[in-house]
């Protein structure tokens, strides 16, 4: 069967849930990246730029500003992570190697990014979040790299939240544990209430 291709309209890497879980800087970076399916032209450009070989329909990420230019996104402005677990590292490299020096980044956006500073969310949380948010966009892994067209998987904090995670540079409070979740956590402790007493009775015999 023919792999699915992302629709022509722009698909940002950013999703609405970003602002609830990520730092302002991480949100900004993701808002400046789009997800796309490679065309035959993209394959030829990647070959000319001496990137590793890619296939038509393989999903890549690129700078939204460079993508609108006549030349398109080239060099450090575009990459093709081999798996959804590799998107995190590709975005980090994009931030270091391209976005901070992008000649097509509007001046007001550059000034805004400088005000945000370099604060980032907890890396262990970010890695899991990137995988889950990719699945929320309908991306999935294949032997030929990332492809699009899977049924989107709704975001679930349980899939990426660390019990001891702290979120820096966020205006929103840390997520609160629901009453039902607290009851579930307490349930195993309640079941153990009688065990110490039983052990003492055994020792008395």
C-alpha positions in Angstrom: 0.0 0.0 0.0 1.1 3.6 -0.6 2.3 5.4 2.5 0.2 8.3 3.7 1.4 11.8 3.1 0.8 14.8 5.3 -1.6 17.3 3.8 -0.2 20.3 1.9 -1.2 22.8 4.6 1.4 23.5 7.3 1.5 21.0 10.2 3.4 22.4 13.2 5.4 20.1 15.5 3.7 22.1 18.3 0.4 20.9 19.8 -2.0 22.6 22.2 -0.8 20.5 25.2 2.7 22.0 24.9 1.9 25.1 26.9 0.6 23.0 29.8 3.8 20.8 30.1 6.7 22.5 28.5 8.8 25.6 29.2 8.2 28.8 27.3 11.4 28.2 25.3 10.5 24.7 24.4 7.1 25.9 23.2 8.7 28.6 21.1 11.1 26.2 19.4 8.4 23.7 18.5 6.2 26.5 17.2 8.9 27.3 14.6 9.2 23.8 13.3 6.8 22.1 10.8 6.4 18.4 10.1 6.3 17.3 6.4 6.3 14.3 4.2 9.3 14.2 1.8 8.5 14.7 -1.9 10.8 13.5 -4.8 12.2 17.1 -4.8 13.0 16.8 -1.1 14.8 13.5 -1.7 16.9 15.2 -4.4 17.7 18.2 -2.2 18.7 15.9 0.7 21.0 14.0 -1.6 22.5 17.3 -2.9 23.1 18.4 0.7 24.8 15.1 1.4 22.3 14.1 4.1 21.8 10.4 4.7 19.5 8.8 2.1 15.8 9.4 2.5 12.7 8.0 0.8 9.6 9.7 -0.6 6.9 10.1 2.0 9.5 9.9 4.8 8.6 12.4 7.5 11.0 15.2 8.3 11.1 18.4 10.3 12.1 21.9 9.1 12.2 25.6 9.8 8.9 27.2 9.0 10.6 30.4 7.9 13.2 28.9 5.6 10.5 26.6 4.1 8.7 29.7 2.7 11.8 30.9 0.8 12.5 30.2 -2.8 15.4 28.0 -1.9 13.4 26.2 0.8 14.8 24.7 4.0 18.4 23.5 3.4 21.3 22.3 5.6 20.6 22.7 9.3 17.1 24.0 8.7 15.8 20.5 7.9 16.4 17.0 9.2 14.9 13.5 9.0 14.8 11.8 12.4 15.0 8.0 11.8 12.4 7.3 14.5 10.0 9.3 16.6 12.2 8.7 19.6 14.9 10.7 17.7 12.8 13.8 17.1 13.8 15.2 20.5 17.5 15.2 19.6 16.8 16.6 16.1 14.9 19.5 17.6 17.7 20.2 20.1 20.2 20.3 17.3 17.9 22.5 15.2 17.7 24.9 18.2 21.5 25.1 18.6 22.6 24.9 15.0 19.9 26.8 13.1 17.1 28.7 14.9 19.4 30.9 17.0 21.1 32.1 13.7 18.3 31.7 11.2 18.5 34.6 8.7 14.8 34.2 7.9 13.6 34.5 11.5 11.6 37.7 11.9 13.2 40.3 14.1 10.4 40.5 16.6 10.5 36.7 17.0 14.3 36.8 17.5 13.8 39.5 20.2 11.1 37.4 21.9 13.3 34.3 21.9 16.2 36.2 23.6 13.8 37.3 26.3 12.9 33.7 27.0 16.5 32.8 27.7 17.7 29.2 27.6 15.4 27.6 30.3 14.2 24.2 29.3 11.9 21.5 30.6 13.3 18.5 32.4 15.0 16.4 29.7 13.7 13.1 30.9 10.2 14.4 30.7 10.8 16.0 27.3 12.0 12.8 25.7 8.9 10.9 26.6 6.7 13.9 25.8 8.2 14.2 22.3 7.4 10.5 21.5 3.8 10.8 22.7 3.2 14.2 21.0 4.5 12.6 17.7 1.9 9.8 18.1 -0.7 12.5 18.7 0.1 13.9 15.2 -0.4 10.4 13.7 3.4 9.7 13.2 4.8 6.2 13.5 8.0 4.3 12.9 8.8 2.1 9.9 11.8 0.4 8.5 12.0 3.4 6.1 11.9 6.0 8.8 9.0 8.0 10.3 5.7 7.9 8.3 2.4 9.8 8.7 -1.1 8.5 8.6 -1.6 6.5 11.8 -4.7 7.2 14.0 -3.7 10.0 16.4 -3.1 8.8 19.9 -4.5 11.2 22.5 -2.0 12.7 24.9 -2.0 11.2 28.4 0.2 12.7 31.2 0.7 9.2 32.6 2.8 8.5 29.4 5.5 11.1 30.0 5.1 12.6 33.5 7.8 11.8 36.0 6.6 11.5 39.6 9.4 13.8 40.8 9.4 16.0 37.7 9.8 19.7 38.1 8.9 22.2 35.4 11.0 25.4 35.0 10.0 28.7 33.5 6.3 27.8 33.6 3.5 30.2 34.6 1.1 27.4 35.1 1.2 25.4 38.4 2.4 21.8 38.4 -0.3 19.3 37.5 -2.3 18.2 40.5 -3.1 14.5 41.2 -6.9 13.9 40.9 -8.9 12.6 43.9 -9.5 9.3 42.0 -5.7 8.9 41.4 -5.0 9.5 45.1 -7.5 6.9 46.1 -5.9 4.4 43.7 -2.5 5.2 45.2 -3.8 4.7 48.7 -5.6 1.4 47.9 -2.5 -0.8 48.2 -1.6 0.7 51.5 -5.1 0.1 52.8 -4.8 -3.6 51.8 -1.6 -3.9 53.8 -3.0 -2.5 57.1 -3.6 -5.9 58.6 -0.2 -7.5 57.7 2.0 -6.0 60.6 -0.6 -7.2 63.1 -0.6 -10.6 61.6 3.2 -10.8 61.9 3.0 -9.8 65.6 0.5 -12.5 66.3 2.8 -15.1 64.7 5.7 -14.0 66.9 3.5 -14.4 70.0 2.7 -18.0 69.3 
